[in-house]
Amino acid sequence: MRKEYRVTLLSNGVITVYEGDAARKIARELLPEEKSGGEVKGIIAYPGVVRGKVVVIESVLDKDKFKKGDILVTQDGSAEFTLFLQLAGAIVTEQGGMISHAAIVARELKTPCIVGTRNATKILKDGDMVEVDADKGIVKIVERL
């Protein structure tokens, strides 16, 4: 039987997996509340502050609309999105944590990255100018087109 909640944490080099009610409690403590305003919060995967244009990527077929330095916003930064991760000025994902593919690639490339936002693709839209403050885990809309 698959559990409704599962949390995997990496702390001091030790990976711990929680399921069920324990995972739900930890997720509520660590994950931000969903917001519908002009701001998105998540888990800092790699620090830095970058301003740029949002491009929401839903599949590899979106490759023609993404340019080097754009802010990558996606549901998850899985391996199929590696090309986008390599070109991104910053990375923002709805899913994932510190050991997700997007987080690992961001650390390798030293690209500011916020993961686990839960709502980035609902709030941020193509063309939005944003400030990704991965020192604080916040993405703010600076200008909406």
SEBA-943047 format. One line per 5 residues: number of its first residue (from 1); their letters; for each residue x, y negated, z negated of N, C-alpha, C. Coordinates in pm, whole numbers, padded with zeros to 5 digits. Layout:
SEBA-943047
NUM) a) X,Y,Z,X,Y,Z,X,Y,Z  ...;
***
This chain:
SEBA-943047
1) mrkey) 00083,00118,00000,00000,00000,00000,00087,-00124,00000  00061,-00217,00089,00138,-00340,00100,00089,-00441,-00002  00182,-00504,-00071,00148,-00604,-00172,00107,-00734,-00105  00020,-00808,-00172,-00026,-00936,-00118,00083,-01043,-00128  00166,-01036,-00233,00272,-01134,-00252,00405,-01063,-00270;
6) rvtll) 00510,-01123,-00208,00645,-01071,-00224,00740,-01189,-00218  00835,-01193,-00312,00935,-01299,-00318,01071,-01234,-00330  01166,-01278,-00248,01304,-01232,-00255,01390,-01352,-00292  01462,-01343,-00403,01545,-01454,-00449,01692,-01412,-00449  01777,-01508,-00411,01921,-01490,-00418,01974,-01590,-00520;
11) sngvi) 02031,-01541,-00628,02083,-01628,-00733,02215,-01572,-00783  02318,-01653,-00777,02452,-01612,-00823,02497,-01481,-00760  02466,-01464,-00631,02509,-01347,-00558,02426,-01222,-00581  02315,-01234,-00656,02230,-01119,-00685,02094,-01139,-00619  02050,-01038,-00542,01919,-01043,-00477,01819,-00969,-00564;
16) tvyeg) 01707,-01038,-00594,01601,-00978,-00675,01471,-00989,-00597  01393,-00881,-00593,01265,-00878,-00523,01152,-00869,-00625  01053,-00958,-00611,00935,-00957,-00697,00814,-00930,-00610  00714,-00861,-00666,00590,-00833,-00592,00471,-00860,-00681  00354,-00874,-00618,00229,-00889,-00690,00221,-01017,-00770;
21) daark) 00168,-01008,-00892,00145,-01126,-00976,00275,-01198,-01011  00383,-01124,-01033,00512,-01187,-01065,00559,-01272,-00947  00542,-01220,-00825,00582,-01295,-00705,00494,-01419,-00689  00365,-01405,-00713,00273,-01520,-00702,00313,-01631,-00798  00348,-01595,-00921,00388,-01694,-01021,00516,-01766,-00978;
26) iarel) 00615,-01692,-00932,00740,-01751,-00888,00718,-01842,-00766  00635,-01796,-00671,00607,-01877,-00552,00542,-02009,-00590  00450,-02007,-00685,00385,-02132,-00728,00484,-02227,-00793  00583,-02172,-00864,00683,-02255,-00930,00782,-02314,-00830  00821,-02237,-00729,00928,-02278,-00638,00882,-02344,-00509;
31) lpeek) 00765,-02307,-00459,00719,-02362,-00332,00634,-02485,-00354  00647,-02583,-00266,00570,-02706,-00280,00422,-02684,-00250  00340,-02772,-00304,00199,-02771,-00269,00182,-02822,-00127  00082,-02770,-00057,00056,-02818,00079,00002,-02959,00072  00046,-03042,00164,00000,-03180,00173,-00051,-03205,00313;
36) sggev) -00142,-03297,00326,-00194,-03329,00458,-00151,-03467,00503  -00070,-03537,00425,-00025,-03671,00460,00092,-03670,00555  00174,-03774,00550,00285,-03789,00641,00416,-03736,00587  00409,-03634,00502,00529,-03581,00439,00517,-03430,00425  00630,-03362,00441,00636,-03217,00428,00749,-03185,00330;
41) kgiia) 00725,-03089,00240,00827,-03049,00144,00858,-02901,00157  00983,-02866,00129,01022,-02726,00137,01149,-02699,00060  01208,-02585,00090,01329,-02537,00024,01452,-02582,00103  01548,-02639,00035,01671,-02685,00100,01757,-02564,00134  01782,-02543,00263,01868,-02433,00307,02009,-02483,00337;
46) ypgvv) 02019,-02608,00386,02149,-02673,00405,02124,-02824,00396  02204,-02895,00315,02179,-03037,00292,02219,-03128,00407  02169,-03251,00399,02201,-03354,00497,02078,-03437,00526  02099,-03554,00583,01989,-03643,00619,02003,-03677,00766  01896,-03655,00842,01896,-03679,00987,01764,-03742,01027;
51) rgkvv) 01770,-03837,01120,01649,-03891,01182,01644,-03845,01327  01524,-03814,01373,01512,-03772,01511,01369,-03744,01551  01355,-03694,01674,01225,-03666,01733,01187,-03520,01709  01063,-03500,01663,01012,-03366,01638,00977,-03297,01769  01018,-03171,01781,00970,-03084,01887,00924,-02955,01820;
56) viesv) 00794,-02928,01831,00737,-02806,01772,00754,-02693,01872  00820,-02586,01829,00848,-02472,01915,00764,-02353,01869  00684,-02301,01961,00599,-02186,01930,00655,-02057,01990  00731,-02068,02099,00790,-01950,02160,00913,-01991,02241  00988,-01892,02287,01106,-01921,02368,01069,-01986,02501;
61) ldkdk) 00942,-01978,02539,00896,-02041,02662,00895,-02194,02652  00911,-02246,02530,00915,-02392,02509,01053,-02451,02532  01147,-02372,02585,01287,-02417,02596,01305,-02543,02678  01220,-02569,02776,01237,-02686,02862,01203,-02818,02792  01127,-02812,02684,01090,-02937,02617,01187,-02971,02502;
66) fkkgd) 01284,-02884,02473,01375,-02905,02361,01511,-02953,02411  01560,-03062,02353,01690,-03119,02390,01784,-03119,02268  01913,-03120,02295,02013,-03124,02188,01986,-03243,02096  01985,-03217,01966,01964,-03322,01867,01820,-03339,01822  01724,-03275,01893,01585,-03282,01850,01569,-03212,01716;
71) ilvtq) 01463,-03249,01646,01431,-03186,01518,01343,-03064,01548  01395,-02945,01522,01323,-02821,01547,01222,-02798,01435  01094,-02788,01473,00987,-02754,01379,00920,-02628,01433  00915,-02524,01350,00861,-02396,01395,00805,-02317,01277  00724,-02217,01309,00670,-02133,01202,00781,-02056,01134;
76) dgsae) 00865,-01990,01212,00979,-01921,01153,01097,-01930,01248  01213,-01935,01192,01335,-01948,01274,01399,-01814,01298  01323,-01720,01352,01375,-01585,01375,01483,-01585,01482  01545,-01471,01500,01660,-01458,01590,01628,-01500,01733  01504,-01483,01779,01470,-01522,01916,01481,-01673,01938;
81) ftlfl) 01485,-01751,01829,01497,-01897,01840,01640,-01946,01821  01737,-01857,01829,01877,-01895,01805,01924,-02009,01895  01885,-02010,02022,01923,-02119,02112,01877,-02253,02057  01753,-02261,02008,01700,-02385,01952,01775,-02422,01824  01803,-02322,01740,01874,-02347,01615,02012,-02408,01642;
86) qlaga) 02078,-02362,01748,02212,-02412,01781,02209,-02555,01833  02100,-02598,01896,02090,-02731,01954,02029,-02835,01860  01963,-02789,01755,01883,-02877,01669,01967,-02975,01589  01913,-03096,01577,01972,-03195,01487,01939,-03161,01342  01823,-03099,01322,01780,-03049,01191,01677,-02939,01218;
91) ivteq) 01658,-02853,01119,01567,-02738,01132,01464,-02745,01020  01336,-02729,01057,01227,-02726,00960,01138,-02607,00994  01121,-02514,00899,01038,-02397,00924,00928,-02386,00818  00816,-02326,00859,00707,-02302,00764,00736,-02182,00675  00797,-02081,00733,00825,-01957,00660,00973,-01950,00628;
96) ggmis) 01008,-01849,00552,01149,-01823,00526,01196,-01878,00393  01314,-01833,00356,01378,-01873,00233,01528,-01883,00255  01604,-01877,00148,01748,-01896,00156,01821,-01788,00236  01761,-01670,00252,01829,-01566,00328,01759,-01541,00462  01675,-01634,00505,01612,-01622,00637,01714,-01650,00746;
101) haaiv) 01683,-01607,00867,01774,-01628,00980,01802,-01777,00999  01699,-01860,00996,01716,-02004,01017,01810,-02063,00912  01794,-02024,00787,01878,-02076,00679,02024,-02034,00696  02045,-01911,00733,02182,-01861,00751,02250,-01932,00867  02180,-01945,00980,02237,-02014,01096,02264,-02160,01062;
106) arelk) 02172,-02224,00991,02190,-02365,00953,02318,-02382,00870  02342,-02292,00777,02464,-02301,00696,02588,-02279,00781  02582,-02184,00874,02696,-02158,00961,02729,-02280,01047  02623,-02346,01097,02641,-02460,01188,02647,-02595,01117  02624,-02593,00984,02620,-02715,00903,02511,-02811,00953;
111) tpciv) 02393,-02754,00982,02278,-02830,01029,02179,-02847,00915  02139,-02969,00883,02039,-02988,00778,01917,-02900,00805  01868,-02835,00699,01762,-02737,00718,01671,-02730,00596  01540,-02730,00622,01439,-02712,00517,01349,-02597,00562  01335,-02497,00477,01254,-02379,00510,01139,-02366,00410;
116) gtrna) 01044,-02279,00442,00935,-02250,00350,00839,-02365,00325  00818,-02451,00424,00730,-02566,00404,00582,-02530,00401  00546,-02420,00463,00409,-02368,00471,00316,-02450,00562  00349,-02574,00595,00256,-02657,00670,00320,-02749,00774  00445,-02730,00806,00517,-02823,00895,00453,-02836,01033;
121) tkilk) 00410,-02725,01093,00353,-02733,01228,00212,-02791,01227  00150,-02798,01111,00017,-02857,01100,00025,-03009,01083  00131,-03057,01019,00145,-03200,00990,00233,-03271,01092  00344,-03210,01131,00438,-03273,01225,00400,-03236,01368  00402,-03336,01455,00361,-03317,01595,00474,-03358,01690;
126) dgdmv) 00472,-03300,01809,00570,-03336,01913,00578,-03488,01926  00701,-03540,01928,00722,-03682,01948,00728,-03764,01822  00682,-03710,01708,00693,-03784,01581,00840,-03813,01554  00868,-03935,01512,01002,-03968,01464,01001,-03943,01314  01096,-03862,01268,01098,-03824,01127,01237,-03843,01067;
131) evdad) 01239,-03848,00935,01364,-03840,00861,01361,-03708,00785  01455,-03622,00817,01469,-03495,00746,01571,-03519,00636  01523,-03523,00512,01611,-03542,00397,01629,-03406,00330  01725,-03332,00382,01749,-03198,00330,01833,-03202,00202  01864,-03322,00152,01922,-03335,00018,01811,-03324,-00086;
136) kgivk) 01689,-03366,-00047,01574,-03365,-00138,01467,-03264,-00098  01479,-03205,00021,01379,-03107,00068,01252,-03171,00120  01265,-03291,00179,01148,-03367,00225,01166,-03410,00370  01058,-03399,00449,01054,-03453,00583,00947,-03562,00583  00987,-03685,00618,00893,-03798,00621,00873,-03844,00766;
141) iverl) 00748,-03870,00799,00719,-03927,00932,00753,-04075,00925  00843,-04119,01012,00883,-04258,01020,00795,-04333,01118  00766,-04266,01231,00682,-04326,01335,00606,-04215,01405  00476,-04234,01418,00392,-04136,01486,00352,-04194,01622  00372,-04117,01728,00337,-04163,01862,00192,-04138,01892;
***
